[in-house]
């Protein structure tokens, strides 16, 4: 297990389990869609963020959520608003 995995938030461990699961699903769906639209591979995303491909796979599956710093870098890499990526209603494209 790498250092990033130790700090990821496990969706199922949330004290507000149903809310955490909803957030995890929303985040995963938006992340997956945005990565596909950008035509980046999980490997490229992982390398850009300095995490493992496994970390990115867990985020895309909604099993874990990235740390805030990784979320911020994801939004920059994918050119989307961090709040939108996290399940909010902000505009998708911040360009």
Secondary structure, DSSP 8 states (H G I E B T S, - for coil): --HHHHHSEEGGG-SSHHHHHHHHHHHHHHHHHHHHHHT--HHHHHHHHT--HHHHHHHHHTSEE--HHHHHHHHHHHTB-HHHHTT--S-SB--
